[in-house]
Amino acid sequence: MVLTVKMLLEKLHTYKDPSGKIMRMTRCGELFVLTRGIYETNRATPGYLLAPVIYGPSYLSFDYALSRYGLIPEAVYAFTSATYDKKKSKEYENVFGRFTYRDVPKDAYPFGINLITENEYSYQIATPEKALCDKLYSVSPVTSVRELRGLLFDDLRIDETEFDKLDFDTLSELCDVYHTNNLKYLKKLIRR
């Protein structure tokens, strides 16, 4: 369960030194620091459930989502999330893993996200189409459809069979809200 300092102080109000009690609970493994002022009580909680709590608003995307959907063959050991209007990337590391956050365009942010509830946790994750758009937005621009094809299938190692399973109508709509060359060429690629 995620707890804030305020929640803990209320819960421990009968202690003479509630802040000292929080420090002792952290040292003995009753509480685990997610980020300053936010704690988790269960060490076995998967990191993807905690990503939106650490920094937000955010949703899981980029490499983490691409790997989870089988679009890339590599295992991803960081929980990669999208944010907007933060102006800089953020990274956090704790006992649950490494968490990275980077901006996507504000206009693109609200589209193609699924809300998932698991036990008492809720998190958002990009659809496969949205995760691909976010990833292409985050890499260096290409100058042709041919270069994009190389970027997708050689550099990023996108699985062509899984790529062909994507909803190209949804993908085409998403491409329009990013306003970048990579997404413009992706739209041309999927029209062929």
N, C-alpha and C positions, 0 to 999 in steps of 0.2 A: 504494500500500500504506500502511495506517495503521501508524504507529510511535509508541510512547510514549517518554518520556524514558529510562525504564529500559532499554528495548530498544536505543535509540540509544547509551546509555552502555556497554552490554555490547558492542555492535558496534564502538564506537570506543575500546575499552579500551586499545589500543596507543598512542593519541595522548597526548601530554604533558598537553594540556588538552582533554579530550573535550567539555566544556560550551562552550568557545570554538569548537570545530569545529562544533558544532550551530548556534551563532549565525551562523557564516560560511556554513554550508550554507543557512540560512534567508535570509540576505541575498542570496546568489547564485542563489536559485530552485531549489535541489535539494530543499528541504523547505518545506512550506507549513503554517503554524500553523492548526490547527482550533480549538483552545482551549488554555488553559494546560496544557502537558505532553503534548499530543497533536498529531501531525504527519501530513501526507499527503505522499507522494512524487510523485504524479502530478497535475499541475495540471488535466488534462483529466477527472478523475474527476467524474461528475455529483453534485451536492449531495445528492440524495435518498439516495444510497448512504452518505453520511457523517452524516446526521441522527441515527441511533441511537448513533453513536460520540461525538458532541459532548455529549449529555446523555441520561441514561437511568436506568432503563429507559423506553423510549418507542417509539411507533409513529407513522408518518405518518398524518395524519387531517385533519379540518376542511377548510379551503378547498383545500389542496393536493390531497387525495384526491378531493374533489368535482369539482374541475376535471379531474383526471386521468381520472375515470370519465365525463366529459361531462355531469355533472349541473348544472353551472353554466357559462355561456358565457365567463366572464372567464378570462383567463390569470392565473395566480397566480405571483408572483415570490418568494415566501417558502416555505420548507419548514416547514409547520405540523405539529406533532406533539403527541400526547397523552401525558401522564404521570399519575401518581397520588401522593397524599400528599406533594407538594412544597410545598404551601401558598402558592406564588406563581408567577406566570408568569416565564419566562426568555426572553431574546433574545440571540442571538449573531450577529455579522456577521464574515465573513472573505472571502477571495478566491473562495470557492465559492458565496457567497450569504448570504442572511439566514435564520436558523433561529429559529423561535419554538416555545415549549413551554408548554402549559397543562394543568392538572389536569382529569381526569374522575373520576367516583366510583370508588373502589377496587373496589366490587362489579361495576361495569360494565367495568372495564379489560380483563380477560382474554378477553372474548367478541368474536367477529367480527373476528379479525385473521388476515391471511395472512402467512406467512413466505416470503420470496422470496430466492433466491440468484442473484447475477449476478456472474460471474467469481469473484474471491476474496472478494466482499462479500456479506453477508446483511443484510437489513432487513425490518422488519415494516410492513405497511400495513393500515389498516382496510378492511373490505369496504365497498361503496357504502352498504349499510344502516347500518353502524356509523358511517361518516363523517358521515352525515346526523344520526344521533342525537347524536353528539359536538357537531356544529355547533349543533343545537337546544338542547342543554344549555348551551352557552356564550353564548347570546344572552338578552336580556331576556324574561321570561315573558309569555305571552299569557293572555287570560281566556276564550277561546272557540275552538271549531273554526273559526268564520268568520275570526277574527283569525289563527289559525294558517295558514289557507289563504292569506291575504294576505301573511303573513310568508314562507311558502315560495315562492310563485309571483310575488309582486311585489317584496318586499324582497330576498330572497336570490336571486331569479331562477332558481329550480330549474326545469329543463326538464321540463315535464309528461309528455312522451313517455318520457323516461328515468326519471322518477319511477314511471310505470306499469309499468316493467320490473323494478322492485325486487321482491324476495321479501317479500311482505307478512307471511307467517307468521314469518319470521326477524325482520323489523322489529318485529312485535308482541311477540315474546319479548324483544327488546332494550329496547323501551320500558319494560318492567316493572322493569328493573334500575337505571334512572336516578332514579326517584322525583321527577320534576319535572312541573310543569303542561304545559310544551311537549310532553313525551313522552306524557303522559296524553292530550292532545288529538290528537296524531299517531295514537295507537292508535285513537281514536274516528273520526278521518278515514279511515283505511284500512279500517275495518270497513264503511263505507258503500258 
